[in-house]
Amino acid sequence: MRKDGIESISKRGEQSKLWRSRTRSHVAPDEAPSEPEPELEEQSPWANLLPELLLDIIQRVEGSETAWPARAVVVFCAAVCRSWREITKEIVKTPEQCGRLTFPISLKQPGSHESPIQCYIRRDRTTSTYHLFYGLVPSEGESDKLLLAARKVRRATCTDFVISLVANDFSRTSNMHVGKLRSNFLGTKFTIYDSQPPCDSIIPLTARPSCRFHSKQVSPRLPACNYSTGTVTYELNVLRTRGPRRMHCILHSIPISSIQGGTAPTPSALPKSFEEQLSPLHSSKGKEPILGTISPSLPARPVSSPDSAELLALNNKAPRWHEQLQCWCLNFKGRVTVASVKNFQLVAAVEPSHNVSPEEQEKVILQFGKIGKDIFTMDYRYPLSAFQAFAISLSCFDTKPACE
């Protein structure tokens, strides 16, 4: 009996040595774990609900939870299983149609025609970061929905604002990277770079891809290009006269026809690197996930290519001089309360040949202004997206000695 015990111990020792030798001599491939089979995913009991019942449930949830953080329930419905996800995609509309932001792709889609989508930006001077929140003004409970975050990076010849979906990851090789804003040396011209083409079926001629990572950082799961989708230019103040800044924006992916009945590019999904995981639009506490694979239903209509038409240009609305207050004034309709050189309103820059009505010419597409120490409001509407509006607003935070 003792002999049998010794033999079993020696066999186990040989097996362990063999296992250790195998682990030392073989290296596991650097591959992502295989995705679960569709059959296994659909084995969930929730996937067996009748389609009519499931449609009614999600419609009720989507109709009742219209504001964050309660709207996270809509996202949870999309994360249950494939059948729930497909029905949620059919029910949830784009910001242009419903005026609400639900999934990460909503940040790349144009805003509403009817009323502006209201957000605010919080600046952190110590970390040089800027956080875009969904809401009128900061709430006391700090439960506002974080939409985008940016970090200011000063370089020898330029300044970069790296834009991310989360507040703690600004790596350009991360799945959370959505774009950046880059200035020239004087801080008078800024270029908006997007991590994906502005529309799934259109890559504008002005979009020039640029490498985003070094040759040693090889990862096929990450997008490799930035696309130039717009520029923001500040007019030089050569005579050093006092007055507001003069801005001029050109959006390379949006035609001028979008403000007179036309359409703006509306991406239907984020890049593949986003779709391979649940990429949440985190709240300030990081507890409310948003499913990155979801794309709200898009209207069945063709999108005109911007390279065959004139591009949309925006100018800042000229303020009026107030004799009693002895300052330049604009009507922000109560959304801006502190005077600042950064405050602005952008309207479409049109020519008489465009045949744009006076009402559309006066309609504010993007407004930005200060309401407190390091707190600014940002309201945007169609045809701008939250990402484009945020990038334009970030240009105000760079130093511009030649423009003031």
C-alpha positions as CSV (number, residue, x, y, z in Angstrom):
1,M,0.0,0.0,0.0
2,R,2.8,2.3,0.8
3,K,4.4,1.5,-2.5
4,D,1.3,2.4,-4.4
5,G,1.2,5.7,-2.6
6,I,4.8,6.5,-3.5
7,E,4.1,5.6,-7.2
8,S,1.0,7.9,-7.3
9,I,3.1,10.7,-5.8
10,S,5.8,10.2,-8.3
11,K,3.3,10.2,-11.2
12,R,1.8,13.4,-9.9
13,G,5.2,14.9,-9.7
14,E,6.0,13.9,-13.3
15,Q,2.8,15.4,-14.5
16,S,3.4,18.7,-12.7
17,K,6.9,18.9,-14.1
18,L,5.5,18.2,-17.6
19,W,2.9,20.9,-17.1
20,R,5.5,23.4,-15.9
21,S,7.7,22.6,-18.9
22,R,4.8,23.2,-21.3
23,T,3.9,26.5,-19.7
24,R,7.5,27.7,-19.9
25,S,8.0,26.6,-23.5
26,H,4.7,27.7,-25.0
27,V,3.5,31.3,-25.1
28,A,-0.3,32.0,-25.5
29,P,-1.2,34.0,-28.5
30,D,-2.1,37.7,-28.0
31,E,-5.7,37.3,-29.1
32,A,-9.0,38.5,-27.6
33,P,-11.1,35.8,-26.0
34,S,-13.5,34.3,-28.5
35,E,-17.0,35.7,-28.5
36,P,-19.8,33.5,-27.2
37,E,-21.7,31.6,-29.7
38,P,-25.1,33.1,-30.8
39,E,-26.9,30.0,-29.6
40,L,-25.5,30.3,-26.1
41,E,-26.4,34.0,-25.9
42,E,-30.0,33.3,-27.0
43,Q,-30.4,30.6,-24.3
44,S,-31.3,33.3,-21.8
45,P,-34.9,33.0,-20.6
46,W,-35.5,36.7,-21.4
47,A,-34.8,35.9,-25.1
48,N,-37.9,33.7,-25.3
49,L,-40.5,36.5,-24.7
50,L,-43.0,37.0,-27.4
51,P,-41.8,39.8,-29.8
52,E,-45.1,41.6,-29.4
53,L,-44.8,41.6,-25.6
54,L,-41.1,42.6,-25.7
55,L,-41.9,45.5,-28.1
56,D,-44.6,46.8,-25.8
57,I,-42.2,46.5,-22.7
58,I,-39.4,48.4,-24.3
59,Q,-41.7,51.0,-25.8
60,R,-43.1,51.7,-22.3
61,V,-39.6,52.0,-20.8
62,E,-38.3,54.2,-23.6
63,G,-41.4,56.5,-23.3
64,S,-41.3,56.9,-19.6
65,E,-37.6,57.3,-18.9
66,T,-36.7,60.4,-20.9
67,A,-34.1,61.9,-18.7
68,W,-30.8,60.8,-17.1
69,P,-30.0,58.9,-14.9
70,A,-33.3,57.1,-15.2
71,R,-32.8,56.7,-18.9
72,A,-30.0,54.1,-18.1
73,V,-32.9,51.6,-17.9
74,V,-33.2,51.8,-21.7
75,V,-29.6,50.9,-22.1
76,F,-30.0,48.0,-19.7
77,C,-32.7,46.7,-21.9
78,A,-30.4,46.7,-24.9
79,A,-27.8,44.8,-23.0
80,V,-30.0,41.8,-22.1
81,C,-29.6,39.8,-25.2
82,R,-29.6,40.0,-29.0
83,S,-33.3,40.0,-29.5
84,W,-33.8,42.8,-26.9
85,R,-30.9,44.7,-28.5
86,E,-32.5,44.6,-32.0
87,I,-35.9,45.8,-30.8
88,T,-34.3,48.6,-28.8
89,K,-32.5,49.7,-31.9
90,E,-35.8,50.0,-33.7
91,I,-37.5,51.9,-30.9
92,V,-34.8,54.4,-29.8
93,K,-34.6,57.3,-32.3
94,T,-31.7,59.6,-33.2
95,P,-31.2,63.0,-31.4
96,E,-32.4,64.6,-34.6
97,Q,-35.8,62.8,-34.3
98,C,-36.3,62.8,-30.5
99,G,-33.9,65.4,-29.1
100,R,-32.4,62.9,-26.6
101,L,-29.0,61.4,-26.1
102,T,-28.9,57.7,-25.3
103,F,-26.0,55.7,-26.7
104,P,-22.4,56.8,-27.5
105,I,-23.2,57.0,-31.2
106,S,-25.7,59.8,-30.3
107,L,-22.7,62.0,-29.7
108,K,-21.6,61.8,-33.3
109,Q,-25.2,62.4,-34.7
110,P,-26.8,65.8,-35.4
111,G,-28.9,67.4,-32.8
112,S,-32.6,68.3,-32.9
113,H,-34.3,70.7,-35.3
114,E,-36.9,71.9,-32.8
115,S,-34.9,73.0,-29.7
116,P,-31.3,73.0,-28.8
117,I,-29.8,70.2,-26.7
118,Q,-28.5,71.8,-23.5
119,C,-25.3,70.8,-21.9
120,Y,-22.6,72.4,-19.7
121,I,-18.8,72.1,-19.4
122,R,-16.8,71.9,-16.2
123,R,-13.2,73.0,-16.3
124,D,-10.5,71.6,-14.0
125,R,-7.5,73.9,-14.0
126,T,-5.3,71.6,-12.0
127,T,-5.5,68.6,-14.4
128,S,-6.2,70.7,-17.6
129,T,-9.3,68.6,-18.2
130,Y,-12.8,69.6,-19.5
131,H,-15.9,67.5,-18.9
132,L,-19.1,67.8,-20.9
133,F,-22.3,67.0,-19.0
134,Y,-25.8,66.5,-20.2
135,G,-28.1,69.0,-18.4
136,L,-29.1,72.6,-17.9
137,V,-26.8,73.3,-14.9
138,P,-24.7,71.3,-12.5
139,S,-26.9,69.4,-10.0
140,E,-26.2,69.1,-6.3
141,G,-26.0,65.3,-6.3
142,E,-23.3,65.2,-9.0
143,S,-25.4,62.6,-10.8
144,D,-25.3,64.4,-14.2
145,K,-24.5,62.3,-17.2
146,L,-20.9,62.7,-18.5
147,L,-21.0,62.8,-22.3
148,L,-17.4,63.6,-23.3
149,A,-14.1,64.6,-21.6
150,A,-11.0,66.4,-23.0
151,R,-7.5,66.9,-21.8
152,K,-5.3,69.8,-22.8
153,V,-1.8,68.9,-23.9
154,R,0.7,71.6,-24.7
155,R,3.3,70.9,-27.3
156,A,6.2,72.9,-28.7
157,T,4.4,74.1,-31.8
158,C,0.7,73.4,-31.0
159,T,-1.9,72.5,-28.4
160,D,-3.9,69.4,-28.5
161,F,-7.3,68.7,-26.8
162,V,-7.6,64.9,-26.7
163,I,-11.3,64.0,-26.5
164,S,-12.5,60.7,-24.9
165,L,-15.7,59.0,-23.9
166,V,-14.5,58.7,-20.3
167,A,-12.8,61.0,-17.8
168,N,-9.9,58.7,-16.9
169,D,-8.5,57.5,-20.2
170,F,-7.1,60.0,-22.7
171,S,-4.8,57.6,-24.6
172,R,-5.1,58.1,-28.4
173,T,-4.8,54.3,-28.8
174,S,-7.6,53.6,-26.4
175,N,-11.1,52.4,-27.5
176,M,-12.5,55.4,-25.7
177,H,-10.7,57.9,-28.0
178,V,-13.2,59.7,-30.2
179,G,-11.1,62.6,-31.7
180,K,-9.1,65.7,-30.9
181,L,-8.7,69.4,-31.5
182,R,-5.3,70.8,-32.6
183,S,-4.3,74.4,-32.7
184,N,-1.5,76.1,-34.6
185,F,1.4,77.9,-32.9
186,L,-0.4,81.3,-32.5
187,G,-3.7,79.7,-31.4
188,T,-5.6,81.3,-34.2
189,K,-6.5,78.2,-36.2
190,F,-7.9,74.9,-34.9
191,T,-8.5,71.6,-36.7
192,I,-11.1,69.1,-35.6
193,Y,-10.1,65.5,-36.0
194,D,-12.6,62.7,-35.8
195,S,-11.7,59.0,-35.1
196,Q,-14.1,57.9,-37.8
197,P,-15.5,59.2,-41.1
198,P,-18.5,61.5,-40.5
199,C,-20.8,59.1,-42.3
200,D,-20.6,55.3,-42.9
201,S,-21.0,55.7,-46.7
202,I,-19.1,58.9,-47.3
203,I,-15.5,59.8,-46.7
204,P,-15.1,63.4,-47.7
205,L,-12.2,64.5,-49.9
206,T,-11.0,66.9,-47.2
207,A,-10.6,64.1,-44.7
208,R,-6.9,63.3,-44.5
209,P,-6.1,60.3,-42.4
210,S,-3.1,60.5,-40.1
211,C,-1.3,57.8,-38.1
212,R,-2.4,57.7,-34.5
213,F,0.2,55.4,-33.0
214,H,3.8,54.4,-33.3
215,S,5.0,51.4,-35.3
216,K,5.7,49.5,-32.1
217,Q,2.1,49.9,-30.9
218,V,0.5,47.3,-33.2
219,S,-3.2,46.6,-32.5
220,P,-5.6,45.6,-35.3
221,R,-8.5,46.3,-32.9
222,L,-7.9,50.0,-32.9
223,P,-8.8,52.6,-35.6
224,A,-5.6,53.9,-37.2
225,C,-6.7,57.2,-38.6
226,N,-8.0,60.7,-37.7
227,Y,-10.2,62.5,-40.2
228,S,-10.2,66.2,-40.5
229,T,-13.8,67.2,-40.2
230,G,-13.7,71.0,-39.6
231,T,-11.7,74.1,-38.8
232,V,-12.1,77.0,-36.4
233,T,-10.4,80.2,-37.2
234,Y,-10.0,83.4,-35.0
235,E,-9.4,86.7,-36.7
236,L,-6.1,88.4,-35.9
237,N,-6.4,91.6,-33.9
238,V,-3.5,93.5,-35.5
239,L,-4.5,96.9,-34.1
240,R,-5.2,95.6,-30.6
241,T,-8.6,97.2,-30.6
242,R,-11.0,96.2,-27.8
243,G,-14.0,94.1,-28.7
244,P,-15.2,90.5,-28.9
245,R,-13.4,87.7,-30.7
246,R,-14.3,87.0,-34.3
247,M,-14.7,83.3,-35.1
248,H,-15.2,81.5,-38.4
249,C,-15.9,77.8,-38.6
250,I,-16.1,75.5,-41.6
251,L,-17.5,71.9,-41.3
252,H,-16.0,69.7,-44.0
253,S,-18.7,67.0,-43.7
254,I,-21.8,69.2,-43.5
255,P,-23.3,70.8,-46.7
256,I,-24.9,74.3,-46.5
257,S,-28.1,72.7,-47.7
258,S,-28.5,71.0,-44.3
259,I,-30.0,74.3,-42.8
260,Q,-32.5,74.7,-45.6
261,G,-34.2,71.3,-45.8
262,G,-31.2,69.1,-46.6
263,T,-29.5,66.5,-44.5
264,A,-26.3,66.2,-42.5
265,P,-24.2,63.0,-42.3
266,T,-25.6,60.7,-39.6
267,P,-23.2,57.9,-38.6
268,S,-25.1,54.7,-37.7
269,A,-22.4,53.0,-35.6
270,L,-19.1,53.6,-33.9
271,P,-15.9,52.0,-35.2
272,K,-15.4,48.3,-34.8
273,S,-13.1,48.7,-31.9
274,F,-16.1,50.3,-30.0
275,E,-18.5,47.6,-31.0
276,E,-16.5,44.8,-29.6
277,Q,-17.3,45.7,-26.0
278,L,-19.8,47.5,-23.8
279,S,-18.4,51.0,-23.9
280,P,-20.3,53.1,-21.4
281,L,-21.1,56.8,-21.5
282,H,-20.1,57.0,-17.8
283,S,-21.7,59.3,-15.3
284,S,-19.6,61.2,-12.9
285,K,-19.6,58.2,-10.6
286,G,-19.2,55.7,-13.5
287,K,-22.2,53.5,-12.5
288,E,-24.4,53.8,-15.6
289,P,-23.3,51.9,-18.6
290,I,-24.2,52.8,-22.2
291,L,-24.0,50.0,-24.8
292,G,-21.5,50.9,-27.5
293,T,-22.8,48.5,-30.0
294,I,-26.2,50.1,-30.2
295,S,-27.2,52.4,-33.1
296,P,-30.6,54.1,-32.9
297,S,-32.8,53.6,-35.9
298,L,-32.1,56.0,-38.8
299,P,-34.6,57.5,-41.2
300,A,-34.5,55.9,-44.6
301,R,-33.3,58.8,-46.7
302,P,-30.2,59.5,-48.8
303,V,-27.4,61.7,-47.5
304,S,-26.0,64.2,-50.0
305,S,-22.2,64.1,-50.3
306,P,-20.6,67.4,-49.1
307,D,-17.9,67.3,-51.7
308,S,-20.6,68.0,-54.4
309,A,-22.0,71.0,-52.6
310,E,-20.9,74.0,-50.6
311,L,-19.8,73.4,-47.1
312,L,-21.5,74.8,-44.0
313,A,-19.7,77.8,-42.6
314,L,-20.5,79.4,-39.2
315,N,-19.7,82.9,-38.0
316,N,-20.0,84.3,-34.5
317,K,-23.1,86.5,-34.1
318,A,-22.1,90.2,-33.9
319,P,-22.9,91.6,-30.4
320,R,-24.3,95.0,-29.8
321,W,-22.7,97.7,-27.6
322,H,-24.8,98.6,-24.5
323,E,-24.3,102.2,-23.6
324,Q,-25.5,101.9,-20.0
325,L,-23.5,98.8,-19.2
326,Q,-20.6,99.9,-21.3
327,C,-20.0,96.4,-22.7
328,W,-20.8,94.1,-25.6
329,C,-24.0,92.2,-25.2
330,L,-25.8,89.2,-26.7
331,N,-29.1,87.6,-25.9
332,F,-28.4,84.2,-24.5
333,K,-32.0,83.8,-23.1
334,G,-30.8,83.3,-19.6
335,R,-28.3,80.6,-20.3
336,V,-25.2,82.8,-19.8
337,T,-24.9,85.0,-16.7
338,V,-21.2,86.0,-16.5
339,A,-19.5,88.4,-18.9
340,S,-16.5,86.7,-20.6
341,V,-14.5,87.1,-23.8
342,K,-15.2,83.4,-24.4
343,N,-18.9,83.8,-24.7
344,F,-20.2,83.4,-28.3
345,Q,-23.1,82.5,-30.5
346,L,-22.6,80.9,-33.9
347,V,-25.0,81.3,-36.9
348,A,-24.8,80.2,-40.5
349,A,-22.7,82.3,-42.8
350,V,-24.8,82.4,-46.0
351,E,-24.7,84.3,-49.2
352,P,-27.8,85.8,-51.1
353,S,-27.4,83.0,-53.6
354,H,-28.1,80.4,-51.0
355,N,-31.8,81.6,-50.6
356,V,-31.8,81.1,-46.9
357,S,-34.7,82.7,-45.0
358,P,-34.0,85.4,-42.5
359,E,-35.3,83.2,-39.7
360,E,-32.7,80.5,-40.5
361,Q,-30.0,83.1,-40.8
362,E,-30.7,84.4,-37.3
363,K,-31.1,80.9,-35.7
364,V,-28.3,80.2,-33.3
365,I,-26.7,76.8,-34.1
366,L,-24.2,76.8,-31.2
367,Q,-23.9,79.0,-28.2
368,F,-21.4,78.9,-25.4
369,G,-21.0,81.1,-22.3
370,K,-19.9,81.3,-18.7
371,I,-22.2,80.9,-15.7
372,G,-19.8,80.5,-12.9
373,K,-16.2,79.8,-11.9
374,D,-14.9,77.2,-14.4
375,I,-18.5,76.3,-15.5
376,F,-19.8,77.1,-18.9
377,T,-23.1,76.2,-20.8
378,M,-23.1,74.7,-24.3
379,D,-26.3,74.5,-26.3
380,Y,-26.3,73.1,-29.8
381,R,-28.8,72.1,-32.5
382,Y,-29.0,70.5,-35.9
383,P,-26.8,70.1,-38.0
384,L,-24.0,70.0,-35.4
385,S,-23.3,66.9,-33.2
386,A,-22.3,67.0,-29.6
387,F,-18.8,66.0,-30.5
388,Q,-18.5,68.9,-33.1
389,A,-20.0,71.4,-30.7
390,F,-17.7,70.3,-27.9
391,A,-14.6,70.6,-30.1
392,I,-15.6,74.1,-31.3
393,S,-16.2,75.2,-27.7
394,L,-12.8,73.8,-26.5
395,S,-11.1,76.2,-28.9
396,C,-12.1,79.1,-26.6
397,F,-9.9,77.7,-23.7
398,D,-6.6,78.0,-25.6
399,T,-4.5,81.2,-25.2
400,K,-4.9,83.6,-28.1
401,P,-2.6,86.7,-27.5
402,A,-2.8,87.6,-31.2
403,C,-6.6,87.8,-31.2
404,E,-7.3,90.0,-28.1
